[in-house]
Amino acid sequence: MKQIEQIAAGQNFSAACVGKLSGLSDYELTLGPDTKITGKVFGGAAVGATGGEFSFQVFRPGTETGFLHTHKTHEELYFFLSGKGEFQVDGQTFPIEEGSVVRVAPDGRRSVRNNGTEPLVMLCVQYRGATFTAEDAADGVILTDPVKW
């Protein structure tokens, strides 16, 4: 089974690499003795994330999540990086493709499928819902220090 590679770390950062997206099929996520998901890898622990989680997943043509799921408190953003397919939330199905972004509230009953002819690659970012405020939008601070490469 493929592992995430650590790239660098410091006091205020950490970096990792899942490898080429074309190689996501080499990952396997085990959720239990009878539940294994090929082509999915979670990365939050690899970078020491403290406010959310993320995963990359690839769906081969003709494959799907295989189940509906919800969350207790976490909202999710799904970024589709390549391919085409369909997304379903609360019984509503709609097309997604490279460049599509879908936000799902914790209670949304969701699933994904690849009904296209090429791999469907997705990045999912999970975080506690209803926490971002207008004040948070102004949280960034631009520094006057010059950038030195």
Buried (B, 14 or more C-beta within 10 A) or exposed (E): EEEBEEEEEEEEEEEBEBBEBEEBBBBEBEEEEEEEBBBBBBBBEBBEBEEBBBBBBBBEBEBBBEEEEEBEEBBBBBBBBBBBBBBBBEEEEEEBEEEBEBEBBBEBEBBBBBBBEEBBBBBBBBBBBEEEEEEEEEEEEEEEEEEEE
